[in-house]
Structures are given as structure tokens and as C-alpha cells.
């Protein structure tokens, strides 16, 4: 299994019996995703999808994890045997992950207005609530969440 080191942003390979604790990323694919080939060649940071990797690594570091697994860059999809093995192993990889982060790239960015109150660019102000149980966000909009891909 290949994992991304959250500090170096480089791929490291582990045998099944020596897999360290890791976070796993659930996301939708878009144009500009970082592939295994991009990561191996050191070109990943030039692609639009690299921001997703940076945010995932940052959150894992905050959660005191040293590794993340992201399907787009941890699987060599040019190898049909590796792709087949990864598809067959994915359930186990998700189950064994310390935690799963979900990246909703079509969710509007929420923040605060000039008075420090929850605000959104989505104009669903009536449905936004401050939720202290959400560690990474200041506010949450149910309407926007339900519209995400």
C-alpha cells in the first residue's frame, strides 16, 4: 500500500503487516487531479488537485497522523494488475483507516461576516448554524451540503 507522507508530500510504500495509522480521503474526481505519475515525477504541485492533497495532509497533521491515502495519487492506474488489486482492497483500506476525510469541492466556502457571525456566499443564511461539534468549520449550511455531488 502506498501512502502520502504528510510532511514531505512524497509517496511511501508499506507492506500489509507494517501499515502505519493513516487518514483516507473520500472525494469526487475533477479535471486536474494529481496522479501517481505526477507524484513520482515531482510534478504534483503544478496541478489543480494538489490543493486537495495539501488540505488533506494539513488536517492529518493536525490530527497527529503522518500519512494519508488518496486514490488518485496512491494507485498506479497505468498498471491494470495494481488497479485491480486496489479496487479489491479498497473496502479494507477504508475500514482500516484511522479516519476518513470528505472533501466536497462544490460546497460553498463558509466563514464569518464583519460582526463575527456565521456567513455564507450561498445566500442560505437562514439555514446556517454555528456547530461547535464541527472542528474544521465555523458554520454549516444543510442546503448546500445536500446539493453537493
Backbone torsions as a table, in degrees:
resi	resn	phi	psi	omega
1	UNK	NA	134.4	176.3
2	UNK	-98.2	139.9	177.4
3	UNK	-131.7	153.1	175.4
4	UNK	-91.7	126.6	174.8
5	UNK	-73.6	123.0	-174.0
6	UNK	-67.5	-20.8	-179.0
7	UNK	-89.6	-43.5	-176.6
8	UNK	-94.1	-16.8	-174.7
9	UNK	59.7	29.0	177.4
10	UNK	-110.0	153.3	178.9
11	UNK	-79.0	139.0	174.5
12	UNK	-130.5	143.3	-177.5
13	UNK	-105.2	139.0	-179.0
14	UNK	-131.2	144.8	173.4
15	UNK	-83.1	153.8	-173.4
16	UNK	-50.4	-40.1	-176.4
17	UNK	-79.8	-6.3	-177.7
18	UNK	-123.8	28.5	-178.8
19	UNK	-79.1	122.0	-179.9
20	UNK	-76.2	167.5	175.0
21	UNK	-58.7	140.1	-177.7
22	UNK	-149.2	157.3	171.2
23	UNK	-98.3	154.9	178.9
24	UNK	-124.3	146.1	-176.8
25	UNK	-108.9	126.6	172.6
26	UNK	-105.1	127.1	-174.8
27	UNK	-159.6	168.1	173.1
28	UNK	-99.1	146.2	-179.5
29	UNK	-83.5	143.3	176.7
30	UNK	-132.7	174.5	174.1
31	UNK	-65.8	137.8	177.5
32	UNK	92.6	16.5	176.7
33	UNK	-65.8	148.8	178.5
34	UNK	-85.1	124.3	-178.4
35	UNK	-96.3	171.3	174.5
36	UNK	-57.0	-43.4	-179.2
37	UNK	-62.8	-40.1	177.8
38	UNK	-62.1	-45.3	-179.5
39	UNK	-64.8	-43.0	-178.4
40	UNK	-64.5	-35.6	-179.0
41	UNK	-86.6	-4.5	-179.1
42	UNK	77.0	19.1	-178.0
43	UNK	-102.7	4.1	-174.7
44	UNK	-59.0	-37.7	-175.5
45	UNK	-67.0	-12.4	-179.1
46	UNK	-86.4	-5.7	-175.7
47	UNK	-103.1	154.2	-177.7
48	UNK	-59.3	-37.0	-177.8
49	UNK	-70.1	-7.4	-178.2
50	UNK	-66.0	-30.5	178.2
51	UNK	-58.0	-39.1	178.2
52	UNK	-61.6	-41.8	178.4
53	UNK	-65.0	-43.5	179.2
54	UNK	-60.2	-46.3	-179.4
55	UNK	-64.7	-40.3	179.3
56	UNK	-63.7	-45.5	179.1
57	UNK	-64.4	-39.5	178.5
58	UNK	-61.4	-47.2	-178.6
59	UNK	-65.3	-39.9	177.4
60	UNK	-61.2	-41.0	178.0
61	UNK	-63.0	-43.0	176.0
62	UNK	-58.9	-39.1	179.9
63	UNK	-83.7	10.0	176.8
64	UNK	62.7	37.4	173.4
65	UNK	-110.1	145.6	-177.9
66	UNK	-99.5	-8.0	-175.1
67	UNK	-140.0	151.1	172.8
68	UNK	-133.7	153.7	174.2
69	UNK	-117.7	125.5	179.4
70	UNK	-130.8	119.8	-172.2
71	UNK	-56.1	-39.5	-174.5
72	UNK	-61.8	-33.6	-175.2
73	UNK	-113.8	-10.7	-179.0
74	UNK	-95.2	-9.7	179.0
75	UNK	-113.0	129.3	173.8
76	UNK	-82.3	95.7	-175.8
77	UNK	-75.9	-6.4	175.8
78	UNK	-78.8	-13.7	177.4
79	UNK	-101.1	110.2	-177.5
80	UNK	-62.8	-35.1	179.5
81	UNK	-69.2	-40.3	178.2
82	UNK	-67.6	-40.2	178.9
83	UNK	-63.0	-42.9	178.6
84	UNK	-63.3	-44.2	178.7
85	UNK	-63.4	-40.5	180.0
86	UNK	-64.6	-43.1	178.8
87	UNK	-61.2	-42.2	179.3
88	UNK	-71.1	-22.4	-177.9
89	UNK	-97.2	-11.1	-170.5
90	UNK	-59.0	-41.5	178.8
91	UNK	-57.3	-46.5	-179.8
92	UNK	-63.8	-39.9	-179.7
93	UNK	-64.7	-41.5	176.7
94	UNK	-65.3	-42.6	-178.4
95	UNK	-64.0	-38.2	-176.3
96	UNK	-84.8	-8.1	-180.0
97	UNK	-66.2	144.9	176.9
98	UNK	-63.0	-39.7	177.3
99	UNK	-158.0	164.8	179.2
100	UNK	-123.3	123.1	175.1
101	UNK	-95.5	143.8	177.1
102	UNK	-116.2	124.9	178.9
103	UNK	-108.3	114.4	179.4
104	UNK	-105.1	93.5	-174.8
105	UNK	-73.9	-9.5	176.8
106	UNK	-104.1	14.2	176.3
107	UNK	-89.5	126.1	-178.8
108	UNK	-61.7	145.7	179.0
109	UNK	-71.3	128.8	177.9
110	UNK	-105.1	153.3	178.6
111	UNK	-161.9	-145.6	179.6
112	UNK	-126.9	152.2	176.2
113	UNK	-87.2	-173.6	-175.3
114	UNK	-66.0	-19.6	177.2
115	UNK	-91.8	3.9	-180.0
116	UNK	80.2	12.8	178.6
117	UNK	-91.7	156.6	177.7
118	UNK	-58.5	133.0	179.9
119	UNK	-141.8	157.8	-178.4
120	UNK	-143.3	151.1	173.7
121	UNK	-82.1	-2.5	-175.8
122	UNK	-88.1	-10.5	-178.7
123	UNK	65.6	23.9	174.5
124	UNK	-102.5	45.3	-171.6
125	UNK	-55.9	-35.4	-178.2
126	UNK	-66.7	-19.9	-176.9
127	UNK	-103.6	5.8	-179.3
128	UNK	-91.7	134.6	178.3
129	UNK	-132.3	144.4	170.7
130	UNK	-74.2	132.0	-178.0
131	UNK	-135.3	103.1	-177.0
132	UNK	-67.8	-11.7	178.8
133	UNK	-81.0	-9.9	178.0
134	UNK	-95.2	106.8	-172.3
135	UNK	-71.3	-26.3	-171.4
136	UNK	-102.6	-5.0	-176.0
137	UNK	-130.4	150.2	178.4
138	UNK	-84.0	-27.5	-176.8
139	UNK	-151.1	162.6	-177.2
140	UNK	-138.3	134.9	179.9
141	UNK	-114.9	110.2	-179.6
142	UNK	-60.3	-40.7	-178.6
143	UNK	-60.8	-45.4	-179.8
144	UNK	-65.2	-41.4	-179.8
145	UNK	-58.5	-45.5	-176.9
146	UNK	-70.9	-15.7	178.5
147	UNK	-92.6	-5.6	-178.5
148	UNK	-69.3	148.3	175.9
149	UNK	-60.8	NA	NA
